[in-house]
Amino acid sequence: MSDELHPRCPYCSHRMLRWTNPQGSTWGGEFQYVCFNDECPYFVRGWAWMERQYGLAASYRYRLDPLTGQRGPLPVWSDRDFRSNIVPEEFEELSPCLVKP
């Protein structure tokens, strides 16, 4: 899959990965794009922010819904959370979707 079909994270410029929405979620569509770069400043500073604001050992990853263009945090409780929902590139062509401008 070419890079132009994958958005880049505005915080670290890494290629975002296609991530399947969990069953039962309120998000529409089949998937979103998520930054899984563990060195992304958005993810790194999220640990301190969540501890300070909510007293939680948690952070968030940057996400983008390609159907609506909605962007925001995907809460995580470890650096491994939700990685099992990453769509392998060889399966991406089965359900292509371009990001809305």
C-alpha positions as a printed Julia matrix, in Angstrom:
101×3 Matrix{Float64}:
   0.0    0.0    0.0
   1.47   3.35  -0.93
   2.29   6.06   1.59
  -0.06   8.57  -0.05
  -3.05   6.46   1.08
  -1.85   6.62   4.69
  -1.96   9.93   6.54
   1.01  11.02   8.6
   0.77  11.96  12.26
   0.89  15.76  12.69
   2.89  15.34  15.92
   5.72  13.07  14.72
   5.25  12.7   10.92
   5.19   8.9   11.12
   2.89   7.0    8.79
  -0.34   6.18  10.59
  -1.6    2.59  10.47
  -5.03   1.33   9.57
  -6.72   0.12  12.74
 -10.01  -1.82  12.92
 -12.66  -0.3   15.16
 -13.51  -2.64  18.06
 -16.83  -4.46  17.92
 -19.51  -2.59  19.83
 -17.78   0.77  19.51
 -19.79   3.85  18.64
 -17.42   4.8   15.82
 -18.9    4.4   12.36
 -17.04   2.7    9.56
 -14.7   -0.24   9.65
 -11.44   1.41  10.63
  -9.44   4.49  11.59
  -5.83   5.52  11.18
  -3.77   5.55  14.38
  -0.2    6.63  15.14
   1.54   3.7   16.82
   4.92   5.44  17.13
   5.94   4.97  20.79
   8.2    8.02  20.54
   5.44  10.34  19.25
   5.3   13.48  21.45
   1.48  13.24  21.6
   1.72   9.71  23.06
   4.75  10.45  25.28
   3.33  13.57  26.96
  -0.07  11.88  27.33
   1.19   9.78  30.25
   1.9   12.83  32.43
  -1.26  14.63  31.31
  -3.54  11.69  32.15
  -1.83  11.24  35.54
  -2.15  14.95  36.35
  -5.74  15.36  35.11
  -7.3   12.02  36.1
  -4.82  10.21  38.34
  -4.61   7.42  35.75
  -1.63   5.48  34.44
  -2.77   5.92  30.84
  -1.99   7.87  27.68
  -3.5    8.29  24.21
  -2.53   7.86  20.59
  -3.48  10.21  17.77
  -6.3    8.86  15.59
  -8.09   9.92  12.43
 -11.47   8.69  11.2
 -11.21   8.62   7.39
 -14.98   8.74   6.91
 -15.71  11.82   9.0
 -12.3   13.49   9.24
 -12.68  13.52  13.03
  -9.31  13.56  14.79
  -8.44  13.06  18.41
  -7.15  10.77  21.13
  -7.43   7.0   21.36
  -6.97   6.23  25.1
  -4.47   3.46  25.94
  -3.3    1.9   29.19
  -0.02   0.53  27.83
   2.18   0.87  24.76
   0.82  -2.51  23.57
  -2.91  -1.66  23.77
  -4.92  -2.11  20.59
  -2.01  -3.34  18.47
  -3.97  -6.51  17.71
  -6.46  -4.34  15.77
  -3.82  -3.09  13.3
  -4.8   -4.19   9.79
  -1.89  -5.99   8.07
  -0.98  -4.21   4.83
  -1.69  -7.29   2.72
  -5.38  -7.06   3.77
  -5.81  -3.3    3.27
  -6.69  -3.57  -0.39
  -9.73  -5.68   0.5
 -11.46  -2.6    1.92
  -9.78   0.52   0.55
 -10.78   3.93   1.82
  -9.15   7.26   1.13
  -8.92   9.94   3.79
 -11.27  12.86   3.26
  -9.39  16.13   2.82
